[in-house]
Amino acid sequence: MHIPDIPEGYVPVTVMALDYPGSPDTLHPVLRERELAPRVRKALGEFVF
């Protein structure tokens, strides 16, 4: 399988979507509450080894 712009011998294992955030006012109330809540991040040791 050949994916353009990825050198032969490399396999992508992560994909990230990057964009500008939209207005929380356009979200359903449940999603708006979740979007505006403080972020809680996992410690690196929980998923990097």
FITI-404854 format. One record per residue: residue number from 1; residue in one letter; y, z, x of N, C-alpha, C in turn. Coordinates in nm, 2 decimals. Atoms other than C-alpha are relative to their C-alpha. Example, Ala and Ser with C-alpha at 12.3 -4.5 7.8 and 13.67 -1.06 7.14 Angstrom:
2
<num:1&residu:a&nnorth:-0.12&nup:0.00&neast:0.09&canorth:-0.45&caup:0.78&caeast:1.23&cnorth:0.12&cup:0.00&ceast:0.09>
<num:2&residu:s&nnorth:-0.11&nup:0.00&neast:-0.09&canorth:-0.11&caup:0.71&caeast:1.37&cnorth:0.11&cup:0.08&ceast:-0.08>
END
This chain:
49
<num:1&residu:m&nnorth:-0.12&nup:0.00&neast:0.08&canorth:0.00&caup:0.00&caeast:0.00&cnorth:0.12&cup:0.00&ceast:0.09>
<num:2&residu:h&nnorth:-0.12&nup:0.00&neast:-0.08&canorth:0.34&caup:-0.09&caeast:0.14&cnorth:0.12&cup:0.03&ceast:-0.09>
<num:3&residu:i&nnorth:-0.12&nup:-0.04&neast:0.07&canorth:0.66&caup:0.08&caeast:0.03&cnorth:0.12&cup:-0.04&ceast:0.08>
<num:4&residu:p&nnorth:-0.11&nup:0.04&neast:-0.08&canorth:0.98&caup:-0.08&caeast:0.14&cnorth:0.08&cup:0.11&ceast:0.07>
<num:5&residu:d&nnorth:-0.08&nup:-0.09&neast:-0.08&canorth:1.18&caup:0.10&caeast:0.41&cnorth:-0.07&cup:0.12&ceast:0.05>
<num:6&residu:i&nnorth:0.08&nup:-0.11&neast:-0.05&canorth:0.90&caup:0.34&caeast:0.49&cnorth:-0.09&cup:-0.06&ceast:0.11>
<num:7&residu:p&nnorth:0.08&nup:0.06&neast:-0.11&canorth:0.75&caup:0.27&caeast:0.83&cnorth:-0.15&cup:0.00&ceast:-0.02>
<num:8&residu:e&nnorth:0.15&nup:0.00&neast:0.01&canorth:0.38&caup:0.17&caeast:0.84&cnorth:-0.05&cup:0.12&ceast:0.07>
<num:9&residu:g&nnorth:0.07&nup:-0.12&neast:-0.05&canorth:0.16&caup:0.47&caeast:0.90&cnorth:0.06&cup:0.13&ceast:-0.06>
<num:10&residu:y&nnorth:-0.06&nup:-0.11&neast:0.06&canorth:0.39&caup:0.71&caeast:0.71&cnorth:-0.03&cup:0.00&ceast:-0.15>
<num:11&residu:v&nnorth:0.03&nup:-0.01&neast:0.14&canorth:0.31&caup:0.84&caeast:0.36&cnorth:0.10&cup:0.10&ceast:-0.06>
<num:12&residu:p&nnorth:-0.09&nup:-0.09&neast:0.07&canorth:0.58&caup:0.99&caeast:0.13&cnorth:-0.08&cup:0.11&ceast:-0.07>
<num:13&residu:v&nnorth:0.07&nup:-0.11&neast:0.07&canorth:0.48&caup:1.34&caeast:0.01&cnorth:0.10&cup:0.07&ceast:-0.09>
<num:14&residu:t&nnorth:-0.10&nup:-0.07&neast:0.08&canorth:0.81&caup:1.45&caeast:-0.15&cnorth:0.10&cup:-0.10&ceast:-0.05>
<num:15&residu:v&nnorth:-0.11&nup:0.08&neast:0.05&canorth:1.06&caup:1.28&caeast:-0.37&cnorth:0.10&cup:0.09&ceast:-0.07>
<num:16&residu:m&nnorth:-0.11&nup:-0.08&neast:0.06&canorth:1.40&caup:1.42&caeast:-0.47&cnorth:0.09&cup:-0.09&ceast:-0.07>
<num:17&residu:a&nnorth:-0.10&nup:0.07&neast:0.07&canorth:1.63&caup:1.30&caeast:-0.73&cnorth:0.14&cup:0.06&ceast:0.02>
<num:18&residu:l&nnorth:-0.13&nup:-0.05&neast:-0.02&canorth:2.00&caup:1.34&caeast:-0.64&cnorth:0.10&cup:-0.07&ceast:-0.09>
<num:19&residu:d&nnorth:-0.09&nup:0.05&neast:0.09&canorth:2.28&caup:1.30&caeast:-0.88&cnorth:0.12&cup:0.10&ceast:-0.01>
<num:20&residu:y&nnorth:-0.11&nup:-0.09&neast:0.03&canorth:2.60&caup:1.46&caeast:-1.00&cnorth:-0.04&cup:0.08&ceast:-0.12>
<num:21&residu:p&nnorth:0.03&nup:-0.08&neast:0.12&canorth:2.56&caup:1.75&caeast:-1.25&cnorth:0.08&cup:-0.04&ceast:-0.12>
<num:22&residu:g&nnorth:-0.07&nup:0.03&neast:0.13&canorth:2.65&caup:1.68&caeast:-1.61&cnorth:0.06&cup:0.13&ceast:-0.05>
<num:23&residu:s&nnorth:-0.06&nup:-0.11&neast:0.06&canorth:2.84&caup:1.91&caeast:-1.84&cnorth:-0.11&cup:0.08&ceast:-0.08>
<num:24&residu:p&nnorth:0.10&nup:-0.09&neast:0.08&canorth:2.63&caup:2.21&caeast:-1.97&cnorth:0.03&cup:-0.01&ceast:-0.15>
<num:25&residu:d&nnorth:-0.04&nup:0.01&neast:0.14&canorth:2.82&caup:2.16&caeast:-2.30&cnorth:-0.08&cup:-0.10&ceast:-0.08>
<num:26&residu:t&nnorth:0.07&nup:0.10&neast:0.07&canorth:2.61&caup:1.86&caeast:-2.38&cnorth:-0.15&cup:0.04&ceast:-0.02>
<num:27&residu:l&nnorth:0.14&nup:-0.04&neast:0.01&canorth:2.28&caup:2.05&caeast:-2.35&cnorth:-0.03&cup:0.08&ceast:-0.13>
<num:28&residu:h&nnorth:0.05&nup:-0.08&neast:0.11&canorth:2.07&caup:2.21&caeast:-2.63&cnorth:0.03&cup:0.15&ceast:0.04>
<num:29&residu:p&nnorth:-0.04&nup:-0.14&neast:-0.03&canorth:2.17&caup:2.58&caeast:-2.65&cnorth:-0.10&cup:0.08&ceast:0.09>
<num:30&residu:v&nnorth:0.10&nup:-0.07&neast:-0.08&canorth:1.84&caup:2.70&caeast:-2.50&cnorth:0.00&cup:-0.05&ceast:0.15>
<num:31&residu:l&nnorth:-0.01&nup:0.06&neast:-0.14&canorth:1.87&caup:2.46&caeast:-2.20&cnorth:0.13&cup:0.04&ceast:0.06>
<num:32&residu:r&nnorth:-0.13&nup:-0.04&neast:-0.06&canorth:2.24&caup:2.55&caeast:-2.16&cnorth:-0.01&cup:0.14&ceast:0.06>
<num:33&residu:e&nnorth:0.02&nup:-0.14&neast:-0.05&canorth:2.15&caup:2.92&caeast:-2.13&cnorth:-0.07&cup:0.00&ceast:0.13>
<num:34&residu:r&nnorth:0.08&nup:0.00&neast:-0.12&canorth:1.89&caup:2.84&caeast:-1.87&cnorth:0.08&cup:-0.06&ceast:0.12>
<num:35&residu:e&nnorth:-0.08&nup:0.06&neast:-0.10&canorth:2.13&caup:2.61&caeast:-1.68&cnorth:0.11&cup:0.09&ceast:0.06>
<num:36&residu:l&nnorth:-0.11&nup:-0.09&neast:-0.04&canorth:2.41&caup:2.87&caeast:-1.67&cnorth:-0.05&cup:0.13&ceast:0.06>
<num:37&residu:a&nnorth:0.05&nup:-0.13&neast:-0.05&canorth:2.18&caup:3.16&caeast:-1.57&cnorth:0.00&cup:0.00&ceast:0.16>
<num:38&residu:p&nnorth:0.00&nup:-0.01&neast:-0.15&canorth:2.19&caup:3.28&caeast:-1.20&cnorth:-0.13&cup:-0.06&ceast:0.05>
<num:39&residu:r&nnorth:0.11&nup:0.06&neast:-0.06&canorth:1.95&caup:3.09&caeast:-0.98&cnorth:-0.09&cup:0.10&ceast:0.07>
<num:40&residu:v&nnorth:0.09&nup:-0.09&neast:-0.07&canorth:1.64&caup:3.27&caeast:-0.85&cnorth:-0.09&cup:-0.09&ceast:0.09>
<num:41&residu:r&nnorth:0.08&nup:0.09&neast:-0.09&canorth:1.48&caup:3.11&caeast:-0.54&cnorth:-0.12&cup:0.08&ceast:0.06>
<num:42&residu:k&nnorth:0.12&nup:-0.06&neast:-0.06&canorth:1.13&caup:3.17&caeast:-0.40&cnorth:0.03&cup:0.02&ceast:0.15>
<num:43&residu:a&nnorth:-0.01&nup:-0.02&neast:-0.14&canorth:1.11&caup:3.31&caeast:-0.05&cnorth:-0.08&cup:-0.11&ceast:0.07>
<num:44&residu:l&nnorth:0.07&nup:0.11&neast:-0.07&canorth:1.01&caup:3.04&caeast:0.21&cnorth:-0.15&cup:0.03&ceast:0.02>
<num:45&residu:g&nnorth:0.14&nup:-0.03&neast:-0.03&canorth:0.69&caup:3.23&caeast:0.29&cnorth:-0.09&cup:-0.02&ceast:-0.12>
<num:46&residu:e&nnorth:0.09&nup:0.03&neast:0.12&canorth:0.57&caup:3.17&caeast:-0.07&cnorth:-0.05&cup:-0.14&ceast:-0.01>
<num:47&residu:f&nnorth:0.04&nup:0.14&neast:0.02&canorth:0.55&caup:2.80&caeast:-0.03&cnorth:0.00&cup:-0.08&ceast:0.13>
<num:48&residu:v&nnorth:0.01&nup:0.07&neast:-0.13&canorth:0.58&caup:2.71&caeast:0.34&cnorth:-0.09&cup:0.07&ceast:0.09>
<num:49&residu:f&nnorth:0.09&nup:-0.06&neast:-0.09&canorth:0.31&caup:2.77&caeast:0.59&cnorth:-0.03&cup:-0.10&ceast:0.12>
END
